[in-house]
Amino acid sequence: MQDCAECLRMKALLRDSSRDCLAAVNRYNTILFTGLDNSWAEKALQAAKIAHAERQREFDEHIKKHHSQARWMTAGQAEAL
């Protein structure tokens, strides 16, 4: 929903976690072929992907609530007719 403060907050968190993933990928790719220990970068990348997936799941669940509320309201309007 456009006016939902929680949607806006979750979109911002999702955007931030997307940036974190991109930064982690860049760090990992930069170190990958240098011969340096890249295990820390791999762990950071995995953690960023997990965090982003969790943010996406939370956002998707929130959006589903909007859809179910809209269906409920639409069904109530149809019964009133």
Backbone bond lengths (Angstrom), bond angles and torsions (degrees), N, CA, C in turn:
res aa  C-N    CA-C-N  psi(-1)  N-CA   C-N-CA  omega(-1)  CA-C   N-CA-C  phi
1 M - - - 1.436 - - 1.525 109.13 -
2 Q 1.296 116.54 142.22 1.458 120.97 -175.23 1.518 113.23 -67.08
3 D 1.312 118.32 -37.69 1.459 121.38 -174.04 1.525 113.54 -94.97
4 C 1.284 118.80 4.65 1.456 122.33 -176.73 1.533 109.91 -79.37
5 A 1.317 116.03 117.66 1.467 121.15 -179.54 1.524 111.12 -63.75
6 E 1.318 116.33 -36.09 1.469 120.01 179.80 1.531 111.00 -66.81
7 C 1.327 117.08 -38.01 1.472 120.39 176.03 1.526 110.42 -60.71
8 L 1.324 116.00 -45.88 1.467 120.12 -179.68 1.529 111.08 -62.87
9 R 1.322 116.66 -41.89 1.462 121.09 178.76 1.522 110.62 -62.99
10 M 1.320 116.11 -45.03 1.465 120.23 -178.30 1.527 111.19 -68.31
11 K 1.323 117.71 -35.90 1.464 120.39 176.75 1.524 110.65 -63.07
12 A 1.324 116.78 -40.40 1.465 120.72 178.37 1.525 110.60 -64.71
13 L 1.323 117.31 -42.51 1.462 120.84 177.81 1.527 111.29 -64.33
14 L 1.312 116.15 -39.48 1.456 121.04 178.62 1.527 110.90 -65.75
15 R 1.311 116.44 -41.59 1.463 121.12 177.27 1.537 110.86 -63.09
16 D 1.335 116.41 -41.69 1.467 120.43 178.50 1.523 111.45 -64.83
17 S 1.323 116.73 -41.57 1.467 119.31 179.88 1.530 110.86 -69.01
18 S 1.315 116.65 -29.31 1.465 120.91 174.75 1.526 110.24 -64.65
19 R 1.312 115.06 -44.19 1.469 119.82 177.73 1.522 111.25 -63.97
20 D 1.328 116.50 -39.03 1.461 120.10 177.86 1.526 110.85 -62.01
21 C 1.325 116.38 -40.47 1.472 120.72 177.64 1.520 110.71 -62.85
22 L 1.302 116.05 -45.99 1.458 120.50 179.93 1.528 111.04 -60.95
23 A 1.322 116.92 -43.07 1.463 120.82 178.78 1.529 110.56 -63.83
24 A 1.330 116.98 -40.66 1.468 120.86 179.38 1.528 110.91 -65.98
25 V 1.318 117.57 -40.07 1.469 121.31 177.00 1.525 110.27 -62.70
26 N 1.317 115.62 -43.81 1.466 119.33 179.24 1.527 111.68 -62.49
27 R 1.335 117.08 -43.62 1.469 120.07 177.47 1.517 110.80 -61.32
28 Y 1.320 115.74 -45.80 1.468 120.16 -178.27 1.529 110.78 -62.29
29 N 1.327 116.62 -47.18 1.472 120.17 -179.31 1.523 112.33 -65.31
30 T 1.316 116.80 -33.75 1.459 120.58 178.70 1.525 111.06 -65.64
31 I 1.309 116.63 -39.45 1.468 121.22 -175.76 1.530 112.41 -87.31
32 L 1.310 117.39 -21.33 1.467 122.36 -169.96 1.523 114.17 -50.83
33 F 1.299 119.17 -47.75 1.463 121.29 -173.70 1.529 113.65 -104.30
34 T 1.319 116.89 17.66 1.462 119.60 -179.01 1.520 112.68 -88.18
35 G 1.306 117.98 -15.51 1.451 121.01 -175.97 1.521 112.16 88.63
36 L 1.339 117.07 -4.50 1.459 120.75 176.79 1.523 109.48 -80.56
37 D 1.318 115.62 162.20 1.463 120.78 177.66 1.527 108.98 -65.64
38 N 1.305 116.14 118.51 1.464 120.10 -178.59 1.520 112.74 -109.70
39 S 1.328 117.17 11.72 1.466 119.74 -177.30 1.527 111.33 -63.65
40 W 1.328 117.41 -36.67 1.460 119.92 179.17 1.526 110.80 -66.23
41 A 1.319 116.51 -37.14 1.460 120.14 179.58 1.530 110.36 -69.56
42 E 1.316 116.06 -36.60 1.467 120.00 177.67 1.521 110.52 -65.47
43 K 1.340 116.60 -42.19 1.470 120.43 178.28 1.526 110.96 -64.99
44 A 1.324 116.82 -39.97 1.466 120.57 178.34 1.525 110.82 -64.70
45 L 1.313 116.46 -38.73 1.463 121.00 178.18 1.526 110.76 -65.44
46 Q 1.310 117.15 -43.98 1.462 120.23 178.34 1.521 111.18 -62.43
47 A 1.331 116.54 -42.63 1.468 120.56 179.45 1.524 110.80 -63.92
48 A 1.323 117.23 -40.31 1.465 120.80 179.00 1.526 110.94 -65.58
49 K 1.321 117.05 -40.23 1.473 120.37 178.52 1.520 111.10 -65.15
50 I 1.324 116.90 -41.26 1.471 121.23 179.40 1.531 110.01 -64.84
51 A 1.327 116.57 -44.64 1.465 120.42 179.52 1.530 110.88 -62.61
52 H 1.322 116.43 -41.10 1.470 119.85 179.57 1.530 110.78 -66.12
53 A 1.310 116.84 -41.33 1.471 120.54 179.03 1.533 110.35 -63.17
54 E 1.319 117.12 -37.75 1.462 120.69 178.84 1.530 110.74 -67.76
55 R 1.319 117.47 -42.26 1.466 121.16 176.71 1.529 110.67 -61.56
56 Q 1.326 116.48 -41.77 1.463 120.89 179.12 1.522 110.88 -64.21
57 R 1.327 117.05 -41.10 1.462 121.32 178.50 1.529 110.69 -62.64
58 E 1.335 116.65 -44.83 1.461 120.44 179.39 1.526 111.11 -62.51
59 F 1.317 116.48 -42.18 1.461 120.58 179.04 1.524 110.70 -64.10
60 D 1.327 116.77 -44.71 1.465 120.89 179.42 1.527 111.44 -60.68
61 E 1.331 117.10 -40.79 1.463 120.69 178.41 1.529 110.73 -65.01
62 H 1.318 116.58 -39.42 1.464 120.32 178.37 1.528 110.91 -63.70
63 I 1.313 116.47 -42.70 1.467 120.90 179.23 1.535 110.29 -63.89
64 K 1.323 117.18 -38.56 1.468 120.19 177.85 1.525 111.05 -60.48
65 K 1.329 116.89 -35.91 1.467 120.02 177.69 1.526 110.47 -62.54
66 H 1.323 116.39 -40.65 1.469 119.42 177.51 1.523 110.54 -61.72
67 H 1.323 116.70 -43.23 1.464 120.50 -178.80 1.523 111.26 -65.47
68 S 1.326 117.15 -40.85 1.465 118.90 -179.57 1.526 110.59 -69.07
69 Q 1.340 117.41 -35.07 1.456 120.17 176.51 1.525 110.46 -66.41
70 A 1.319 116.61 -40.06 1.466 120.50 179.62 1.524 110.31 -65.07
71 R 1.328 116.85 -40.86 1.472 120.00 178.39 1.515 110.35 -64.42
72 W 1.327 116.51 -40.73 1.449 121.06 -179.50 1.523 109.97 -63.86
73 M 1.342 116.25 -43.41 1.460 120.04 179.56 1.521 110.96 -66.02
74 T 1.323 117.67 -40.26 1.462 122.29 179.47 1.516 110.04 -64.96
75 A 1.321 117.53 -42.17 1.464 121.19 179.04 1.530 109.95 -63.48
76 G 1.311 117.49 -39.32 1.464 120.95 178.26 1.507 111.87 -65.14
77 Q 1.312 117.87 -37.02 1.454 121.74 178.16 1.516 110.88 -69.26
78 A 1.309 117.72 -36.54 1.455 121.50 -179.92 1.524 109.95 -67.84
79 E 1.327 117.82 -37.20 1.464 121.02 179.66 1.526 110.35 -69.07
80 A 1.319 116.76 -31.21 1.465 120.41 -178.76 1.530 110.99 -69.48
81 L 1.330 116.31 -25.20 1.461 119.49 179.97 1.500 108.82 -77.66
